[in-house]
């Protein structure tokens, strides 16, 4: 009799209002979410990021854990004069 594979749970987060599903693990980070987002969208090299309305420095992305329904806003630089 075949053994059923355990189902992998996932969490949903939002990046610029778009729902993104991440494999549920205790160590989902901003870096993980950005990697998935950049695979699906134009890669950004310069940007600022806010998690639930709070600015997170680039150095803190790998250490910032995500929770279900977190909201990430990515801001690209605006050029002008």
Beta strands, then each sheet from edge to edge (+ up, - down):
strand 1: 10-15
strand 2: 18-23
strand 3: 47-51
strand 4: 54-55
strand 5: 71-76
sheet 1: 2+ 1- 5- 3+ 4-
end
